[in-house]
C-alpha cells in the first residue's frame, strides 16, 4: 500500500513537472495563421510572422499598396483578433493617397512590383521584405527575397514598374 502511494505521488509529480516545463504549442500552424490574414486582406503581402507563446497569438506584419499593418491571429482558434494600421504612407506634403493614385500618376500595386522582381530574377523565392518608398522622392518599391543560398534585392519604379537596380548576394 505504501509503495502504491509513493508510485502515485511520483507519477503525479512527473506529469506536473512535464506539463510545466513544456510550453504549449499552438493549435494553429504558422501557415494557417498567414492564410487567415490573407482571407481577411486578400491583397496583403506578409512580411513577418512571430508566435507569442505568452499570449498564444501570432503577430503578423503585412502590407497593402500604401499601408503597413499588424494583425493578431489567435493560435488556438485561427481567428483574426485584430488588425491595426502600423504605418500610413504619405507624400512629402503629407497628403495621403487612396488606391495609390496622385493627381499626376498612379502607382503599380506592391504585389506587382514583387512579381516583376521575381520574374526578372527567374527564381522562386521566399519573400523577406517588400516595402514602398512612396513618401520619398524616389517613388520606388524595395523587394528582398531569398532562393537557395542567395538573397536578391530589387528596386522597382513604383510608377512604371521598371527594374531600377538588382543585387544578388550569397546568404550563408
C-alpha positions in Angstrom: 0.0 0.0 0.0 2.8 2.3 0.9 4.5 1.6 -2.4 1.3 2.4 -4.4 1.0 5.8 -2.6 4.6 6.5 -3.4 4.2 5.4 -7.0 1.0 7.6 -7.5 2.8 10.6 -5.9 5.8 10.1 -8.1 3.7 9.8 -11.3 1.7 12.9 -10.3 4.9 14.9 -9.8 6.4 13.7 -13.1 3.3 14.7 -15.0 3.1 18.1 -13.3 6.8 18.9 -14.0 6.5 17.7 -17.6 3.4 19.9 -18.1 5.1 22.9 -16.6 8.4 22.5 -18.5 6.9 22.2 -22.0 5.3 25.4 -23.2 2.1 24.8 -25.0 2.4 24.6 -28.8 -0.1 26.5 -30.9 -3.0 24.5 -32.3 -2.9 26.6 -35.4 0.2 26.4 -37.7 2.0 29.5 -38.9 0.8 28.8 -42.4 -2.8 28.7 -41.3 -2.4 32.0 -39.3 -1.0 33.6 -42.5 -3.9 32.2 -44.5 -6.3 33.8 -42.0 -4.7 37.2 -42.7 -4.8 36.6 -46.4 -8.6 35.8 -46.2 -9.0 39.0 -44.1 -6.9 41.2 -46.5 -6.6 39.4 -49.9 -4.1 41.9 -51.3 -1.8 41.6 -48.3 1.9 40.8 -48.6 3.1 39.2 -45.4 6.5 40.4 -44.3 6.8 38.9 -40.8 5.1 36.3 -38.6 6.0 35.8 -34.9 4.4 33.4 -32.4 4.0 34.7 -28.9 3.6 31.8 -26.5 2.7 34.0 -23.6 -0.5 35.2 -25.3 -0.9 32.2 -27.7 -1.1 34.7 -30.6 0.6 35.1 -33.9 1.7 38.7 -34.7 1.7 39.1 -38.4 3.1 42.2 -40.1 1.8 42.7 -43.6 1.4 45.5 -46.2 -1.0 46.5 -48.9 -0.4 49.1 -51.6 0.1 52.1 -49.4 -0.3 50.9 -45.8 1.5 48.6 -43.3 -0.5 46.7 -40.7 0.0 44.4 -37.7 -2.5 41.6 -37.4 -3.1 39.3 -34.4 -4.3 35.8 -35.0 -5.4 33.5 -32.2 -3.1 30.5 -32.2 -5.8 28.3 -30.7 -8.8 29.2 -32.9 -7.1 30.6 -36.0 -9.4 33.7 -35.8 -8.0 37.1 -36.7 -8.4 39.0 -33.5 -7.3 42.4 -34.6 -5.7 44.4 -37.4 -4.1 47.7 -36.6 -2.7 50.2 -39.1 1.0 50.4 -38.3 2.2 52.9 -40.9 0.2 55.1 -43.3 2.3 56.1 -46.3 2.2 59.8 -47.1 3.9 62.0 -49.7 6.3 64.8 -48.8 3.4 67.3 -48.4 1.7 64.7 -46.1 -1.1 64.0 -48.5 -2.4 60.5 -48.1 -3.4 59.0 -51.4 -6.2 56.4 -51.7 -5.7 53.4 -54.0 -2.1 54.6 -54.9 -3.3 57.5 -57.1 -2.0 61.0 -57.2 -3.2 63.8 -59.5 -0.4 63.1 -62.0 0.2 59.4 -61.7 -1.0 56.0 -60.4 1.4 53.6 -58.7 1.6 50.0 -59.5 0.5 47.7 -56.7 3.1 46.4 -54.3 2.4 42.8 -55.2 3.0 43.7 -58.9 6.4 45.1 -58.0 7.2 41.8 -56.3 6.0 39.8 -59.3 8.3 42.0 -61.6 11.3 41.3 -59.3 10.7 37.6 -59.1 10.2 37.4 -62.8 13.3 39.3 -63.6 15.4 37.1 -61.2 14.0 33.9 -62.8 13.8 32.2 -59.4 11.0 31.3 -57.0 12.0 32.6 -53.6 10.6 33.3 -50.2 9.9 36.9 -49.5 11.9 38.6 -46.8 10.7 42.2 -47.2 8.6 44.3 -49.6 8.4 48.0 -48.7 7.4 51.1 -50.5 9.3 54.3 -50.6 6.5 56.4 -52.0 6.9 59.0 -49.3 10.4 59.8 -50.6 11.4 61.5 -53.8 12.4 58.1 -55.3 8.8 56.6 -55.6 10.1 53.0 -55.5 9.5 49.6 -54.0 12.2 47.6 -52.4 11.8 43.9 -52.8 14.1 41.4 -50.9 13.7 37.7 -51.2 15.7 34.5 -50.8 16.2 31.5 -53.1 18.5 28.7 -52.1 21.6 30.4 -50.6 21.1 33.7 -52.4 19.4 36.9 -51.3 18.0 39.1 -54.0 17.4 42.9 -53.6 15.4 44.7 -56.2 14.5 48.4 -56.5 11.4 48.8 -58.7 10.0 52.1 -60.1 6.5 52.5 -58.5 5.1 54.3 -61.5 6.5 52.4 -64.5 7.3 49.0 -63.0 10.9 49.3 -64.4 13.7 47.5 -62.6 15.9 50.3 -61.4 18.5 48.1 -59.8 19.1 44.5 -58.7 21.6 42.9 -56.5 22.4 39.3 -55.6 24.4 38.2 -52.5 25.3 34.8 -51.2 23.4 34.2 -48.0 25.4 32.0 -45.6 
